């Protein structure tokens, strides 16, 4: 398949690995931002093929993982007591809230349904006029256009029983928050190609300039990732810091302008709390006042208050690149996909889930 099989080519993989081994002269720490990149690195064994002095650490690029407990609790409150059909993507259902998950709420009688598009939720609103339909709108910039479009469609259809519970988060502010941490030791970033496909690359230039750090936009296949790592290492070896685009076959500097317009029409930038990390200024999207009747928070007067994180889960340290999943004392023991302590073990993009599924570390003692 064009643009897929050639990016899984074994000979190309080996060529990039040989080049990376040949030019790397000192320890380097690279962070891949996206959980999809993490899963590809772990699933394909790339971490074990890289030189010993290149360390890949895993960023906060899993939207399910960074959705805070309070927002999960908001969704559960809606599903259990508001005459609501709560619609969500499937990987949100087993993420633990402060007391239970959406899956447990469903078992207790809540009407929680898995959908594959927010437009399915709009259709449900048409089909169920006596019910309130709420779509749990979680994601990075990649899912924001479709979620915004669902609001636009609902308004055109004059639906009064549709709303979204927004928990959108934005990548560039998270990168800056990580770089601003005193304990940060990251030398370069692999940026998420699909985010840049939507939003373009303009927001990354100031980060490169301010922090003097290479950023390489990459895809998600083995050749994509290894070429991106090579591009980053070449910069580091030369003492350079610039933004480069490995994923040029899809991502362009300006991004998808029409999608951006739809996002700006429905959403405005807001401060957002990230699970395990804390509040990051201007790092999320919330529904604009113009569309307040489609904002589930205001429509149902939600206010669950502050909710404490699970003290046993080190997901925050993992998503800031300070720990690896197998360094958690509960990894593969108290914390497994069927009984997760935190979202990174249950999400399809979570770093802990990747290590549990694709390595043999789940049955070993935690490393120091």
C-alpha positions as CSV (number, residue, x, y, z in Angstrom):
1,X,0.0,0.0,0.0
2,X,1.5,3.3,-1.1
3,X,2.8,5.5,1.8
4,X,2.5,2.5,4.2
5,X,4.5,-0.5,3.2
6,X,7.5,1.5,2.1
7,X,7.6,3.0,5.6
8,X,7.9,-0.5,7.1
9,X,10.7,-1.6,4.8
10,X,13.3,-3.6,6.6
11,X,16.2,-2.5,4.5
12,X,15.4,1.2,5.0
13,X,15.0,0.6,8.7
14,X,18.5,-1.0,8.8
15,X,20.0,1.8,6.8
16,X,18.7,4.5,9.2
17,X,19.8,2.5,12.2
18,X,23.3,2.2,10.7
19,X,23.5,5.9,10.2
20,X,22.2,6.7,13.7
21,X,24.8,4.3,15.2
22,X,27.6,5.8,13.1
23,X,27.1,9.5,14.0
24,X,26.0,9.4,17.7
25,X,28.9,10.4,19.8
26,X,27.4,11.2,23.2
27,X,24.3,10.4,25.2
28,X,21.1,12.0,23.9
29,X,17.6,12.1,25.3
30,X,14.8,12.4,22.8
31,X,11.1,12.7,23.6
32,X,8.4,11.5,21.2
33,X,5.3,13.5,22.0
34,X,2.5,11.2,20.7
35,X,1.3,8.0,22.2
36,X,1.0,6.5,18.7
37,X,4.7,7.1,18.2
38,X,5.4,5.4,21.5
39,X,3.4,2.3,20.6
40,X,5.2,2.1,17.2
41,X,8.6,2.4,18.9
42,X,7.8,-0.3,21.5
43,X,5.8,-2.6,19.2
44,X,8.5,-2.7,16.5
45,X,11.4,-3.2,19.0
46,X,13.0,0.1,17.9
47,X,14.0,1.1,21.4
48,X,16.3,-2.0,21.6
49,X,17.8,-1.3,18.2
50,X,19.0,2.2,18.9
51,X,22.5,3.0,20.2
52,X,22.8,2.6,24.0
53,X,23.5,6.3,24.4
54,X,20.2,7.3,22.8
55,X,17.3,7.2,25.2
56,X,13.7,7.7,24.0
57,X,11.3,9.0,26.7
58,X,7.6,9.2,26.3
59,X,5.6,12.4,26.4
60,X,2.1,13.4,27.3
61,X,0.7,12.8,23.8
62,X,-2.1,10.5,24.9
63,X,-5.3,12.5,25.3
64,X,-7.0,9.8,27.3
65,X,-4.1,9.6,29.7
66,X,-4.1,13.3,30.5
67,X,-7.8,13.6,30.9
68,X,-8.1,14.5,34.7
69,X,-10.1,12.6,37.2
70,X,-12.5,15.5,37.6
71,X,-13.5,15.3,34.0
72,X,-14.1,11.6,34.1
73,X,-16.3,12.2,37.2
74,X,-18.2,14.9,35.2
75,X,-18.9,12.3,32.5
76,X,-20.0,9.7,35.1
77,X,-22.3,12.3,36.8
78,X,-23.9,13.1,33.5
79,X,-24.4,9.4,32.6
80,X,-25.9,8.4,35.9
81,X,-28.4,11.1,36.7
82,X,-29.2,13.5,33.9
83,X,-31.5,11.6,31.5
84,X,-28.4,11.4,29.3
85,X,-27.1,9.0,26.7
86,X,-23.3,9.5,27.0
87,X,-21.4,8.8,23.9
88,X,-17.6,8.2,23.9
89,X,-14.8,6.6,22.1
90,X,-14.1,3.2,23.5
91,X,-10.8,3.8,25.2
92,X,-12.3,6.2,27.6
93,X,-14.6,3.6,29.2
94,X,-12.1,1.8,31.4
95,X,-10.2,4.9,32.5
96,X,-10.6,5.2,36.3
97,X,-12.3,8.3,37.8
98,X,-12.1,9.1,41.5
99,X,-14.5,6.3,42.4
100,X,-15.4,4.3,39.3
101,X,-15.0,4.2,35.5
102,X,-17.5,4.8,32.8
103,X,-17.6,1.1,32.2
104,X,-18.6,0.6,35.9
105,X,-21.2,3.3,35.6
106,X,-22.6,1.5,32.5
107,X,-22.8,-1.7,34.5
108,X,-24.7,0.3,37.2
109,X,-27.3,1.2,34.6
110,X,-26.0,4.3,32.9
111,X,-26.6,4.6,29.2
112,X,-23.0,4.8,27.9
113,X,-22.5,4.1,24.2
114,X,-19.3,3.7,22.2
115,X,-19.3,5.7,18.9
116,X,-16.6,6.1,16.2
117,X,-17.5,9.7,15.3
118,X,-19.2,12.6,17.1
119,X,-21.5,12.7,14.1
120,X,-23.0,9.4,15.2
121,X,-23.9,11.2,18.5
122,X,-25.6,13.9,16.5
123,X,-27.6,11.2,14.7
124,X,-28.6,9.7,18.1
125,X,-29.9,13.1,19.1
126,X,-32.1,13.2,16.1
127,X,-33.4,9.7,16.8
128,X,-33.9,10.2,20.6
129,X,-35.6,13.6,21.0
130,X,-36.7,12.9,24.6
131,X,-33.1,12.1,25.7
132,X,-30.1,14.4,26.2
133,X,-27.1,13.2,24.1
134,X,-23.7,14.2,25.3
135,X,-20.5,13.4,23.4
136,X,-17.4,13.1,25.5
137,X,-15.1,15.2,23.4
138,X,-11.5,14.2,24.4
139,X,-8.5,14.6,22.2
140,X,-5.7,16.8,20.9
141,X,-5.9,19.1,18.0
142,X,-6.5,16.1,15.7
143,X,-10.0,15.4,16.9
144,X,-11.1,19.0,17.6
145,X,-12.3,19.7,14.0
146,X,-14.7,16.8,14.0
147,X,-16.0,17.6,17.4
148,X,-16.5,21.2,16.5
149,X,-18.2,20.2,13.3
150,X,-20.7,18.1,15.3
151,X,-21.8,21.3,17.1
152,X,-22.1,23.1,13.8
153,X,-24.3,20.3,12.5
154,X,-26.4,20.2,15.6
155,X,-27.1,23.9,15.4
156,X,-28.0,23.6,11.7
157,X,-30.4,20.8,12.6
158,X,-31.8,22.9,15.5
159,X,-31.2,20.1,17.9
160,X,-31.6,21.2,21.5
161,X,-30.7,17.8,23.0
162,X,-27.1,17.6,21.9
163,X,-24.0,18.9,23.7
164,X,-20.4,18.0,24.2
165,X,-18.3,17.6,27.3
166,X,-15.0,19.1,26.1
167,X,-11.6,18.0,27.4
168,X,-9.4,19.0,24.5
169,X,-5.7,19.6,25.1
170,X,-3.0,21.3,23.0
171,X,0.5,20.0,22.2
172,X,2.8,23.1,22.0
173,X,1.9,24.4,25.5
174,X,2.6,21.0,27.0
175,X,6.0,20.9,25.3
176,X,6.8,24.3,26.8
177,X,5.6,23.1,30.2
178,X,7.9,20.1,30.0
179,X,10.9,22.2,28.9
180,X,10.2,24.7,31.7
181,X,10.5,22.0,34.4
182,X,13.8,22.3,36.4
183,X,14.4,18.5,36.0
184,X,14.0,18.5,32.2
185,X,16.9,16.8,30.4
186,X,15.4,16.4,26.9
187,X,17.7,17.2,24.0
188,X,15.2,17.0,21.1
189,X,11.5,16.3,20.3
190,X,9.8,14.2,17.8
191,X,6.6,16.1,17.2
192,X,3.3,14.4,16.2
193,X,2.7,14.5,12.5
194,X,-1.1,14.2,12.7
195,X,-1.3,17.2,14.9
196,X,0.7,19.3,12.4
197,X,-1.4,18.0,9.6
198,X,-4.3,19.8,11.2
199,X,-2.7,22.8,12.9
200,X,0.4,23.3,10.8
201,X,3.8,24.1,12.3
202,X,3.9,27.8,13.1
203,X,3.5,27.3,16.8
204,X,6.7,25.2,17.0
205,X,9.1,27.8,15.7
206,X,9.0,30.0,18.9
207,X,9.7,26.9,21.0
208,X,12.8,26.0,18.9
209,X,14.0,29.6,19.2
210,X,13.3,30.1,22.9
211,X,14.7,26.8,24.1
212,X,17.3,26.1,21.4
213,X,16.0,22.6,20.9
214,X,15.6,20.5,17.7
215,X,12.0,19.5,16.9
216,X,11.4,17.0,14.1
217,X,7.8,16.4,12.9
218,X,7.4,12.7,12.2
219,X,5.0,10.0,11.1
220,X,4.3,6.8,13.0
221,X,5.8,3.9,11.0
222,X,9.3,2.5,11.7
223,X,11.0,4.3,8.8
224,X,9.3,7.6,9.8
225,X,10.5,7.4,13.4
226,X,14.0,6.3,12.6
227,X,14.4,9.0,9.9
228,X,13.1,11.5,12.5
229,X,15.5,10.3,15.1
230,X,18.4,10.5,12.6
231,X,17.4,14.1,11.7
232,X,17.3,15.1,15.3
233,X,20.7,13.4,16.1
234,X,22.3,15.1,13.1
235,X,21.2,18.5,14.5
236,X,22.4,17.7,17.9
237,X,25.8,16.5,16.7
238,X,26.2,19.8,14.7
239,X,25.0,21.9,17.6
240,X,22.0,23.1,15.6
241,X,18.4,23.7,16.7
242,X,15.7,24.0,14.1
243,X,12.3,22.7,13.1
244,X,12.3,20.0,10.5
245,X,9.5,18.0,8.8
246,X,10.1,14.4,8.2
247,X,6.3,13.9,7.6
248,X,6.1,16.2,4.5
249,X,4.1,13.7,2.6
250,X,1.1,14.6,4.8
251,X,1.9,17.5,7.1
252,X,2.4,21.0,5.6
253,X,3.6,24.2,7.2
254,X,0.1,25.9,7.1
255,X,-1.9,22.8,8.1
256,X,-5.5,22.3,7.2
257,X,-6.8,25.9,7.1
258,X,-10.5,24.9,6.8
259,X,-10.3,22.6,9.8
260,X,-8.6,25.3,11.8
261,X,-11.4,27.7,10.9
262,X,-14.0,25.2,12.1
263,X,-12.1,24.8,15.4
264,X,-11.9,28.5,16.0
265,X,-15.6,29.0,15.2
266,X,-16.7,26.6,18.0
267,X,-13.8,26.6,20.5
268,X,-11.7,29.1,22.3
269,X,-8.4,28.5,24.1
270,X,-8.5,28.0,27.8
271,X,-6.4,26.8,30.7
272,X,-6.6,23.1,31.1
273,X,-5.7,20.6,33.9
274,X,-3.6,17.6,32.7
275,X,-3.9,14.4,34.7
276,X,-0.6,13.8,36.5
277,X,0.9,17.1,35.4
278,X,-1.3,19.9,36.6
279,X,-2.8,23.0,35.1
280,X,-1.1,24.4,32.0
281,X,-2.0,27.9,30.8
282,X,-3.7,28.2,27.4
283,X,-3.4,24.5,26.8
284,X,-7.0,23.5,26.0
285,X,-10.2,24.2,24.1
286,X,-13.5,25.0,25.6
287,X,-16.8,25.7,23.8
288,X,-17.3,29.4,23.0
289,X,-20.1,31.3,24.7
290,X,-21.8,31.6,21.3
291,X,-22.5,27.9,21.4
292,X,-23.1,27.7,25.2
293,X,-26.2,25.6,24.7
294,X,-24.0,22.9,23.3
295,X,-21.6,23.0,26.2
296,X,-22.5,20.2,28.7
297,X,-20.7,21.9,31.5
298,X,-22.9,24.9,31.5
299,X,-26.0,23.2,30.2
300,X,-26.0,20.8,33.2
301,X,-24.3,23.1,35.7
302,X,-21.5,20.5,36.4
303,X,-19.2,21.2,39.3
304,X,-17.5,18.1,40.8
305,X,-14.8,20.2,42.4
306,X,-11.1,19.2,43.0
307,X,-10.3,15.5,42.9
308,X,-7.0,14.1,44.2
309,X,-4.9,12.0,41.9
310,X,-4.2,8.3,42.8
311,X,-0.9,8.6,44.8
312,X,0.2,5.2,43.7
313,X,0.2,6.1,40.0
314,X,3.4,7.7,38.6
315,X,1.7,8.6,35.3
316,X,2.7,12.2,35.6
317,X,6.4,11.3,35.9
318,X,6.1,9.0,32.9
319,X,4.4,11.6,30.7
320,X,7.0,14.2,31.6
321,X,9.7,11.8,30.5
322,X,11.2,11.3,34.0
323,X,10.2,7.7,34.4
324,X,9.7,4.6,32.3
325,X,6.6,2.4,32.9
326,X,8.6,-0.5,34.2
327,X,10.1,1.8,36.9
328,X,6.7,1.9,38.6
329,X,6.5,-0.6,41.5
330,X,2.9,-1.4,40.5
331,X,3.5,-2.1,36.8
332,X,2.2,-5.5,35.8
333,X,1.2,-6.2,39.4
334,X,-1.5,-4.1,41.0
335,X,-1.7,-2.1,37.7
336,X,-2.7,-4.1,34.6
337,X,-5.0,-3.3,31.7
338,X,-8.0,-5.1,33.3
339,X,-7.4,-3.2,36.6
340,X,-5.5,0.0,35.9
341,X,-4.3,2.4,38.5
342,X,-4.1,5.1,35.9
343,X,-5.0,5.9,32.3
344,X,-1.6,5.1,30.6
345,X,-2.2,1.4,31.3
346,X,-5.6,1.3,29.7
347,X,-5.5,3.7,26.8
348,X,-4.7,2.5,23.3
349,X,-2.0,5.2,23.2
350,X,-0.8,4.9,26.8
351,X,2.9,4.2,27.4
352,X,2.2,1.7,30.1
353,X,-0.2,-0.3,27.9
354,X,2.5,-0.4,25.2
355,X,5.2,-1.8,27.5
356,X,2.7,-4.3,29.0
357,X,1.6,-5.5,25.6
358,X,4.8,-5.6,23.6
359,X,7.7,-6.2,26.1
360,X,8.5,-9.0,28.6
361,X,8.9,-6.5,31.4
362,X,5.4,-7.0,32.9
363,X,6.5,-10.0,34.8
364,X,9.8,-8.6,36.0
365,X,10.6,-6.6,39.1
366,X,10.5,-2.9,38.7
367,X,13.9,-1.5,37.8
368,X,15.4,1.2,40.1
